[in-house]
């Protein structure tokens, strides 16, 4: 059969001690259309995806093996506007692109080589599955005749179509080996040296990120808005239907808020002046309500996204008005308003709640006690970096890539985009500079806005994933490790070290009972990490230059304690 789309699965037992790459040869045949490469109408093939999987014989569960790169002897012409052509596109899960050689000779054999990310060693009862997917939107382009080969050779042997270095060496038996071949043989030898490869990966990553930073400092072309010579006609759409224009309208402002003289040449500058006009009753009230919300967890108006008739009335209208007037009179000085709020007796009240006050005012609308609410996740990360002495206070510049789980982007972007965490001190910049995509926020921001609509109210979620993130995420563990290392280096006394950790996170000394619990957990951790291998495995994460293994068993134990303190309710809660 020759369906419009088809998947081929080749299953085989492999005798090689390991597998580093695969080679796919596609061959013409007399049975194909005009003796070309497939039985499709055009005689071409379109390979959209390839997958390598491993399965135990007799079992149904498979595991995917990552393919790092692909090269081919022929690809799409660079001038072609067609989506299909590049062999590298077979490594994602997108059927809208893939490999074809339509611009080349379809009556000749063609080959592609796929390199694995890591050498694959199969168990005796495991077998290999190589999957070829033909799921293009055009269809009718399944490969007709092909051969699959595997190799155990590393390096350029699986990253190019040239003869492998050892194959070339065999051709020079008894002859002087050319210097170019010597270099290829040396590079292939180094591919199997773990120490060299670890250092090389770190260097390659640092060089890529350095190039990215240099590029970010270059002049940028920025799109700006400009007034049209002839304003475009704007209509009210009937029932919101785009192709049913109603009455024509012109620029204006809501007169119910503040009437403003507008002529035919009204511009965005006029709108800006209207927004910040001292006579505008809305802007300053919205701003101070937002500042109050940041300090108390809820604004004086509990519906910050709606100050209209459908929103809630302010709990303290006179206070809201006074703060708004103060903001305008102080030339919109936000720090002045924040200073007023946090130095007030209302803000500095104890958060403790009695049964009577809880029954009378469960939401604390009367402000009879101090506010208590969980800090937003971006603030929790910044606080952890500050406690660990890692926070980078540099202002401005390009975004940074905080740590995220390796698989966070894989499924969403079908392998087309790779997320690489930033290296060096850039990693520890404030969360304000964290890189976002509209479709996925940084995974450690468990209460982040969805970004589909404008959100001005902090969301509060309670899922087990929060606890798992705060315990295991590298954005938390790396500051905890630095704090543990600092405590170990500054003192040899366990109580003093525990005091250092506790003060850095909570800004106070531990009580007698708290110190007893911390000492107990420290002793348990010291006993566990007395094995240097366990301590080394626990400490080797994050920034390569920070993986110092001196005093490894002590630092590993105090890291457990530092992580424990950073996860206390007091450390992640405003109270």
C-alpha positions as CSV (number, residue, x, y, z in Angstrom):
1,X,0.0,0.0,0.0
2,X,1.0,3.6,-0.6
3,X,-1.1,5.8,1.7
4,X,-1.1,9.6,1.5
5,X,0.8,9.7,4.8
6,X,2.7,6.9,6.5
7,X,5.0,6.1,9.4
8,X,7.8,3.5,9.1
9,X,9.1,1.7,12.2
10,X,12.3,-0.3,11.9
11,X,13.1,-2.5,14.9
12,X,16.4,-4.2,15.4
13,X,18.8,-5.7,17.9
14,X,22.2,-4.0,17.8
15,X,25.5,-5.8,18.4
16,X,27.6,-2.6,18.8
17,X,28.8,-1.7,22.3
18,X,27.2,1.7,21.9
19,X,25.4,3.9,19.3
20,X,26.5,7.4,18.6
21,X,24.6,8.1,15.3
22,X,22.5,6.8,12.4
23,X,22.8,7.1,8.7
24,X,19.7,7.1,6.4
25,X,20.3,6.3,2.7
26,X,17.4,7.0,0.3
27,X,17.7,5.2,-3.0
28,X,15.9,5.4,-6.4
29,X,14.4,2.3,-7.9
30,X,12.8,1.3,-11.2
31,X,9.5,0.6,-9.4
32,X,9.3,4.2,-8.2
33,X,7.7,7.1,-10.2
34,X,10.0,7.7,-13.2
35,X,12.7,5.7,-11.3
36,X,13.0,8.4,-8.6
37,X,12.9,8.2,-4.8
38,X,9.2,7.5,-4.1
39,X,6.0,6.2,-5.6
40,X,4.4,9.6,-5.1
41,X,3.1,11.6,-8.1
42,X,6.3,13.7,-8.2
43,X,8.7,11.0,-7.3
44,X,10.1,13.0,-4.3
45,X,9.9,12.2,-0.6
46,X,9.1,14.5,2.3
47,X,10.3,13.2,5.7
48,X,8.7,15.3,8.4
49,X,10.1,13.7,11.6
50,X,12.5,11.0,12.8
51,X,12.5,9.4,16.2
52,X,14.8,7.0,17.9
53,X,13.3,4.9,20.6
54,X,14.4,2.0,22.9
55,X,12.1,-0.8,24.0
56,X,12.7,-4.0,26.0
57,X,11.8,-7.1,24.0
58,X,8.3,-8.2,24.8
59,X,7.3,-4.9,26.4
60,X,5.2,-2.1,25.0
61,X,6.7,0.9,26.8
62,X,9.3,2.9,24.9
63,X,11.7,5.7,25.8
64,X,12.8,8.4,23.4
65,X,16.5,9.0,22.7
66,X,17.4,12.6,21.9
67,X,19.0,13.3,18.5
68,X,21.2,16.3,18.6
69,X,21.8,17.2,15.0
70,X,21.3,16.1,11.4
71,X,23.1,16.7,8.1
72,X,22.2,15.7,4.6
73,X,23.9,15.7,1.2
74,X,21.1,17.7,-0.4
75,X,18.5,20.1,0.9
76,X,16.1,22.7,-0.2
77,X,17.4,25.5,-2.4
78,X,18.0,28.6,-0.2
79,X,15.8,30.7,-2.5
80,X,12.9,28.4,-2.3
81,X,9.9,29.6,-0.3
82,X,8.7,26.1,0.3
83,X,8.5,25.0,4.0
84,X,10.0,21.5,3.3
85,X,13.6,21.0,2.6
86,X,15.9,21.1,5.6
87,X,16.9,17.9,7.3
88,X,17.3,19.6,10.7
89,X,13.5,20.1,10.6
90,X,13.0,16.4,11.1
91,X,14.2,16.8,14.7
92,X,11.1,18.7,15.9
93,X,7.6,17.4,16.1
94,X,6.1,19.9,13.5
95,X,4.7,18.2,10.4
96,X,4.7,21.6,8.6
97,X,8.4,21.2,7.9
98,X,10.8,18.4,7.1
99,X,13.4,17.1,4.7
100,X,13.1,16.8,0.9
101,X,15.6,16.9,-2.0
102,X,13.1,18.1,-4.6
103,X,15.5,20.7,-5.9
104,X,18.2,18.1,-6.5
105,X,18.5,15.0,-8.7
106,X,15.6,12.8,-7.7
107,X,17.1,9.9,-9.7
108,X,20.2,9.6,-7.5
109,X,20.7,8.3,-4.0
110,X,20.8,10.7,-1.1
111,X,21.9,10.4,2.5
112,X,21.4,12.0,5.9
113,X,23.3,11.4,9.2
114,X,21.8,11.9,12.6
115,X,24.0,12.4,15.7
116,X,22.8,11.4,19.2
117,X,23.2,13.8,22.1
118,X,24.8,11.1,24.2
119,X,26.2,7.7,23.2
120,X,23.5,5.1,23.7
121,X,24.3,1.8,25.4
122,X,21.6,-0.9,25.0
123,X,21.0,-3.6,27.6
124,X,21.0,-7.2,26.4
125,X,17.2,-7.4,26.3
126,X,16.7,-4.0,24.6
127,X,16.0,-3.3,21.0
128,X,16.2,-0.1,18.9
129,X,13.3,1.4,17.0
130,X,13.9,4.0,14.3
131,X,10.8,5.8,13.2
132,X,10.4,7.7,9.9
133,X,7.3,9.9,9.7
134,X,5.8,11.2,6.4
135,X,3.0,13.5,7.7
136,X,3.4,16.5,5.4
137,X,0.5,18.7,4.5
138,X,1.2,17.9,0.9
139,X,1.2,14.1,1.3
140,X,1.9,11.5,-1.3
141,X,5.6,11.6,-0.7
142,X,6.6,8.5,1.3
143,X,10.2,7.2,1.0
144,X,10.3,4.2,-1.4
145,X,13.6,2.4,-0.8
146,X,16.0,3.1,2.0
147,X,18.7,1.7,4.3
148,X,19.5,2.5,7.9
149,X,23.0,2.1,9.4
150,X,24.3,2.7,12.9
151,X,27.8,3.5,14.2
152,X,29.7,3.7,17.4
153,X,32.1,6.4,16.2
154,X,31.9,9.8,17.9
155,X,32.6,13.4,16.9
156,X,32.7,14.5,13.3
157,X,32.0,10.9,12.2
158,X,28.3,11.5,13.0
159,X,28.2,15.2,12.2
160,X,29.3,15.0,8.5
161,X,28.9,12.9,5.4
162,X,32.6,12.5,4.9
163,X,34.3,9.2,5.3
164,X,34.9,8.5,9.0
165,X,38.5,9.3,10.3
166,X,39.2,5.6,11.1
167,X,38.0,4.7,7.6
168,X,40.4,7.3,6.1
169,X,43.2,6.0,8.3
170,X,42.7,2.5,7.0
171,X,43.4,3.9,3.5
172,X,46.8,5.2,4.6
173,X,48.3,2.0,5.9
174,X,52.0,2.2,5.4
175,X,51.8,5.8,4.2
176,X,52.4,9.1,6.1
177,X,49.2,10.2,7.7
178,X,48.2,13.8,6.5
179,X,48.0,16.5,9.2
180,X,44.4,17.1,8.5
181,X,43.5,13.5,9.2
182,X,45.7,13.6,12.4
183,X,43.6,16.5,13.5
184,X,40.4,14.7,12.9
185,X,41.6,11.6,14.7
186,X,42.7,13.7,17.7
187,X,39.3,15.4,17.8
188,X,37.6,12.1,17.7
189,X,39.7,10.8,20.5
190,X,38.8,13.9,22.6
191,X,35.1,13.2,22.0
192,X,35.4,10.3,24.4
193,X,37.3,12.2,27.2
194,X,34.8,13.2,29.8
195,X,37.0,15.8,31.6
196,X,37.7,17.6,28.3
197,X,34.1,17.4,27.1
198,X,32.7,18.9,30.4
199,X,35.1,21.8,30.1
200,X,34.4,22.3,26.4
201,X,30.6,22.3,27.0
202,X,31.1,25.0,29.6
203,X,33.3,27.1,27.3
204,X,30.9,26.7,24.4
205,X,28.0,27.8,26.5
206,X,29.9,30.8,27.8
207,X,31.0,31.9,24.3
208,X,27.4,31.6,23.0
209,X,26.1,33.7,25.8
210,X,28.9,36.3,25.5
211,X,28.1,36.6,21.8
212,X,24.4,37.1,22.7
213,X,25.3,39.9,25.2
214,X,27.6,41.6,22.6
215,X,24.8,41.5,20.1
216,X,22.3,43.0,22.6
217,X,24.6,46.0,23.0
218,X,24.5,46.8,19.3
219,X,22.2,49.4,17.8
220,X,18.6,48.2,17.6
221,X,15.9,49.2,15.2
222,X,12.8,50.0,17.2
223,X,9.3,50.4,15.8
224,X,7.6,53.6,16.8
225,X,4.1,55.0,16.2
226,X,3.6,58.1,14.1
227,X,0.6,60.1,13.1
228,X,-0.8,59.4,9.7
229,X,-1.1,62.2,7.2
230,X,-4.7,61.4,6.7
231,X,-6.4,59.8,9.7
232,X,-8.0,56.5,9.1
233,X,-11.8,56.4,9.3
234,X,-12.9,54.5,12.5
235,X,-16.3,53.0,13.0
236,X,-18.3,51.4,15.8
237,X,-18.7,47.8,14.7
238,X,-22.2,46.5,14.8
239,X,-22.3,43.8,17.4
240,X,-18.6,43.7,17.2
241,X,-18.5,42.1,13.7
242,X,-15.4,43.3,11.9
243,X,-17.0,43.6,8.4
244,X,-20.2,45.5,9.6
245,X,-19.1,49.1,10.4
246,X,-21.6,51.4,12.0
247,X,-21.4,55.1,13.0
248,X,-18.0,56.8,12.3
249,X,-16.3,58.1,15.5
250,X,-13.3,60.3,16.2
251,X,-10.8,60.5,19.0
252,X,-12.0,61.6,22.4
253,X,-11.8,60.9,26.1
254,X,-14.5,59.6,28.5
255,X,-16.3,62.8,29.6
256,X,-17.8,61.1,32.6
257,X,-14.3,60.9,34.1
258,X,-12.9,64.3,33.0
259,X,-14.1,66.5,30.1
260,X,-11.2,67.6,28.0
261,X,-11.2,70.0,25.0
262,X,-10.3,67.9,21.9
263,X,-10.0,69.2,18.4
264,X,-9.7,67.4,15.1
265,X,-5.9,67.1,15.5
266,X,-6.0,65.4,18.9
267,X,-2.9,63.2,19.4
268,X,-1.6,60.6,21.9
269,X,0.2,63.4,23.7
270,X,-3.2,65.0,24.4
271,X,-4.4,61.7,25.8
272,X,-1.3,61.4,28.0
273,X,-1.9,64.9,29.4
274,X,-5.5,64.0,30.2
275,X,-4.4,60.8,32.0
276,X,-2.0,62.7,34.4
277,X,-4.0,65.9,34.7
278,X,-4.4,66.9,38.4
279,X,-8.1,67.2,37.7
280,X,-8.4,63.6,36.6
281,X,-10.0,61.8,39.6
282,X,-9.1,58.3,38.5
283,X,-5.3,58.0,37.7
284,X,-3.9,58.9,41.1
285,X,-6.5,56.8,42.9
286,X,-5.6,53.7,40.8
287,X,-1.9,54.2,41.4
288,X,-2.1,54.6,45.1
289,X,-4.5,51.7,45.3
290,X,-2.0,49.5,43.5
291,X,0.8,50.6,45.9
292,X,-1.5,49.8,48.9
293,X,-2.2,46.4,47.4
294,X,1.5,45.6,47.1
295,X,1.9,46.4,50.9
296,X,-1.3,44.8,52.2
297,X,-2.1,42.1,49.7
298,X,-5.4,43.8,48.8
299,X,-6.2,47.3,47.8
300,X,-8.4,49.9,49.4
301,X,-10.6,49.1,46.4
302,X,-10.8,45.3,46.3
303,X,-11.4,45.2,42.6
304,X,-8.3,47.1,41.3
305,X,-9.2,46.1,37.7
306,X,-12.6,47.9,37.9
307,X,-13.0,51.3,39.6
308,X,-16.4,51.7,37.9
309,X,-20.0,51.1,39.0
310,X,-19.5,47.3,38.8
311,X,-16.5,47.4,41.1
312,X,-16.4,47.4,44.9
313,X,-16.5,50.6,46.8
314,X,-13.3,51.6,48.7
315,X,-13.1,50.3,52.3
316,X,-11.6,53.7,53.3
317,X,-12.7,56.3,50.8
318,X,-11.2,59.3,52.6
319,X,-7.8,57.6,52.9
320,X,-7.8,56.7,49.3
321,X,-8.6,60.3,48.3
322,X,-6.0,61.7,50.6
323,X,-3.3,59.5,49.3
324,X,-4.3,60.3,45.7
325,X,-4.1,64.1,46.4
326,X,-0.7,63.6,48.2
327,X,0.7,61.7,45.2
328,X,-0.3,64.5,42.8
329,X,0.9,67.3,45.1
330,X,4.3,65.5,45.5
331,X,4.9,65.4,41.8
332,X,3.9,61.7,41.4
333,X,6.7,60.6,43.8
334,X,5.9,56.9,44.3
335,X,8.6,56.4,46.9
336,X,7.0,59.1,49.0
337,X,3.7,57.3,49.0
338,X,5.3,53.9,49.8
339,X,7.3,55.5,52.6
340,X,4.0,56.9,54.1
341,X,2.4,53.6,53.9
342,X,5.1,51.4,55.4
343,X,5.9,53.9,58.2
344,X,2.3,54.1,59.3
345,X,1.0,52.5,62.5
346,X,-1.6,50.6,60.4
347,X,1.2,48.8,58.3
348,X,3.3,48.1,61.4
349,X,0.6,46.3,63.4
350,X,1.0,42.7,64.5
351,X,-0.4,40.1,62.1
352,X,-1.7,37.9,65.0
353,X,-5.4,37.3,64.8
354,X,-7.8,36.5,67.7
355,X,-10.9,34.4,67.3
356,X,-13.0,37.5,68.0
357,X,-11.4,39.7,65.3
358,X,-11.5,36.8,62.8
359,X,-15.2,36.4,63.4
360,X,-15.9,40.1,63.1
361,X,-13.6,40.9,60.2
362,X,-12.3,37.7,58.5
363,X,-10.8,39.6,55.5
364,X,-9.3,42.4,57.6
365,X,-11.1,45.1,55.7
366,X,-11.1,47.3,58.8
367,X,-7.3,47.0,59.1
368,X,-7.4,46.2,62.8
369,X,-4.4,43.9,62.4
370,X,-1.3,43.7,60.2
371,X,-1.7,42.2,56.8
372,X,-0.6,38.6,56.2
373,X,-0.3,37.1,52.8
374,X,2.1,34.9,50.8
375,X,4.7,36.8,48.9
376,X,4.4,36.6,45.1
377,X,6.8,34.0,43.6
378,X,9.0,36.6,41.9
379,X,9.6,38.3,45.3
380,X,10.3,34.9,46.8
381,X,13.1,34.2,44.2
382,X,14.6,37.7,44.7
383,X,14.6,37.3,48.5
384,X,16.3,33.9,48.2
385,X,19.0,35.4,46.0
386,X,19.5,38.3,48.5
387,X,19.7,35.9,51.4
388,X,22.3,33.8,49.6
389,X,24.4,36.9,48.6
390,X,23.8,36.3,44.9
391,X,21.4,39.0,43.9
392,X,22.7,41.1,41.0
393,X,21.4,44.6,41.3
394,X,22.3,45.9,37.8
395,X,19.5,47.9,36.3
396,X,18.5,47.7,32.6
397,X,19.8,45.6,29.8
398,X,18.6,42.5,27.9
399,X,16.5,39.8,29.6
400,X,18.1,36.8,31.4
401,X,17.2,33.1,31.3
402,X,16.6,31.8,34.9
403,X,16.9,28.1,35.6
404,X,14.0,26.0,34.3
405,X,13.4,22.3,34.0
406,X,15.0,20.9,30.8
407,X,11.7,19.7,29.4
408,X,9.7,22.9,30.1
409,X,9.9,24.1,26.5
410,X,10.3,20.9,24.7
411,X,6.7,19.8,24.3
412,X,5.2,23.3,23.9
413,X,7.6,24.3,21.0
414,X,8.0,20.9,19.5
415,X,11.8,21.2,19.7
416,X,12.0,24.3,17.5
417,X,13.3,26.5,20.4
418,X,15.9,25.7,23.0
419,X,16.0,27.3,26.4
420,X,19.5,27.7,27.8
421,X,19.9,29.2,31.3
422,X,22.1,32.3,31.5
423,X,25.6,31.8,33.0
424,X,27.6,33.9,35.4
425,X,26.2,36.7,37.5
426,X,23.6,37.4,34.9
427,X,21.7,34.4,36.1
428,X,21.1,36.2,39.4
429,X,19.5,39.3,38.2
430,X,16.1,40.3,39.6
431,X,13.2,38.3,38.3
432,X,11.9,41.5,36.7
433,X,14.4,40.7,33.8
434,X,13.4,37.1,33.4
435,X,12.7,36.0,29.8
436,X,9.0,35.3,29.0
437,X,7.2,34.0,26.1
438,X,3.5,34.8,25.9
439,X,2.7,31.1,25.7
440,X,4.8,30.0,28.7
441,X,6.0,31.9,31.8
442,X,9.0,30.9,33.8
443,X,8.0,27.7,35.6
444,X,9.0,29.0,39.0
445,X,6.4,31.8,38.7
446,X,3.6,29.6,39.9
447,X,1.3,32.6,40.5
448,X,2.2,34.5,37.4
449,X,-0.4,36.3,35.2
450,X,-1.6,34.4,32.2
451,X,-0.8,37.4,29.9
452,X,-3.8,36.7,27.7
453,X,-5.6,39.7,29.3
454,X,-4.3,42.6,31.5
455,X,-4.2,41.5,35.1
456,X,-3.6,43.9,38.0
457,X,-4.6,41.7,40.9
458,X,-2.1,39.3,42.4
459,X,-3.4,35.7,42.0
460,X,-3.0,33.2,44.9
461,X,-2.8,29.5,44.1
462,X,-2.3,26.6,46.4
463,X,-1.0,23.5,44.6
464,X,1.5,20.9,45.7
465,X,3.7,22.1,42.8
466,X,4.6,25.2,44.8
467,X,6.1,23.2,47.6
468,X,8.0,21.0,45.1
469,X,9.3,24.1,43.3
470,X,10.4,25.8,46.5
471,X,12.2,22.6,47.6
472,X,13.8,21.5,44.4
473,X,14.1,24.3,41.9
474,X,17.7,25.5,41.1
475,X,16.6,29.1,41.6
476,X,16.2,28.1,45.3
477,X,19.0,25.5,45.7
478,X,21.8,27.7,44.4
479,X,21.2,30.6,46.9
480,X,20.9,27.9,49.6
481,X,24.2,26.4,48.6
482,X,25.9,29.8,48.7
483,X,24.4,30.6,52.1
484,X,25.6,27.2,53.4
485,X,29.1,27.8,52.1
486,X,29.2,31.3,53.7
487,X,28.1,29.9,57.0
488,X,30.8,27.2,56.9
489,X,33.6,29.6,55.9
490,X,32.8,32.2,58.5
491,X,32.8,30.0,61.6
492,X,33.6,26.6,62.9
493,X,30.9,26.6,65.5
494,X,27.6,24.8,64.5
495,X,25.4,27.1,66.5
496,X,27.0,30.2,65.0
497,X,26.7,28.7,61.5
498,X,23.0,28.0,62.1
499,X,22.5,31.5,63.4
500,X,24.1,32.9,60.3
501,X,21.7,31.0,58.0
502,X,18.7,31.8,60.1
503,X,19.5,35.6,60.3
504,X,20.2,35.8,56.6
505,X,16.8,34.5,55.7
506,X,14.5,35.7,58.5
507,X,16.4,38.7,59.9
508,X,16.2,37.4,63.4
509,X,17.9,34.9,65.7
510,X,16.4,31.4,66.2
511,X,14.6,30.6,69.4
512,X,15.9,27.8,71.7
513,X,13.3,25.4,70.3
514,X,14.0,26.4,66.7
515,X,17.8,26.0,67.3
516,X,17.2,22.5,68.7
517,X,15.3,21.4,65.6
518,X,17.9,22.9,63.3
519,X,20.7,21.1,65.2
520,X,18.8,17.8,65.0
521,X,18.4,18.2,61.2
522,X,22.0,19.2,60.8
523,X,23.2,16.1,62.6
524,X,21.1,13.9,60.4
525,X,22.4,15.6,57.3
526,X,26.0,15.4,58.4
527,X,25.6,11.6,59.0
528,X,24.1,11.1,55.6
529,X,26.7,13.2,53.7
530,X,29.6,11.7,55.5
531,X,29.9,9.7,52.3
532,X,31.9,12.0,50.0
533,X,30.2,10.6,46.9
534,X,26.7,11.6,48.1
535,X,28.0,15.1,49.1
536,X,29.6,15.6,45.6
537,X,26.4,14.5,43.8
538,X,24.4,16.9,45.9
539,X,26.6,19.9,45.3
540,X,27.3,19.6,41.6
541,X,24.5,21.7,40.1
542,X,24.0,25.1,38.7
543,X,26.9,27.4,37.8
544,X,30.1,25.4,37.0
545,X,32.3,28.0,38.7
546,X,30.3,27.6,41.9
547,X,30.7,23.9,42.2
548,X,33.4,24.1,44.8
549,X,33.8,20.8,46.6
550,X,36.0,21.9,49.5
551,X,34.4,20.9,52.8
552,X,31.9,19.1,50.7
553,X,30.2,17.0,53.4
554,X,29.7,20.1,55.7
555,X,28.5,22.3,52.9
556,X,26.1,19.6,51.7
557,X,24.6,19.2,55.2
558,X,24.2,23.0,55.8
559,X,22.7,23.3,52.4
560,X,19.9,21.0,53.6
561,X,19.4,23.3,56.6
562,X,19.5,26.5,54.5
563,X,16.9,25.0,52.2
564,X,14.7,24.1,55.2
565,X,14.9,27.7,56.6
566,X,14.1,29.2,53.1
567,X,11.0,27.0,53.0
568,X,9.6,28.1,56.4
569,X,6.3,29.8,56.2
570,X,7.9,32.9,57.7
571,X,10.3,33.1,54.8
572,X,7.7,33.1,52.1
573,X,4.9,35.1,53.9
574,X,4.4,38.8,54.5
575,X,3.3,39.3,58.1
